[in-house]
């Protein structure tokens, strides 16, 4: 890795090309993320319109989704604590568990 860095720093033309390629890669990635965000936003607007069209409350659905997400996060936290406890139990010396 150091040899690659030294080669880039030692050759200004190669360094410039690497910077330009890196900028293009970052811009392409950002462009895809923005496109994904716009698609998700459009889907959310269409879903809200569909709920309104069928006489359902958008705010009730949003509150229910928020409660469900909070419950899922709590379950996930408990699962992580459980797995962490199992890992710690496995890290102990074998003689300690038998006592």
PyMOL commands that set and color helices and strands:
alter all, ss='L'
color gray80, all
select helices_A, chain A and resi 2-10+12-53+58-91+94-98
alter helices_A, ss='H'
color red, helices_A
deselect
rebuild
show_as cartoon
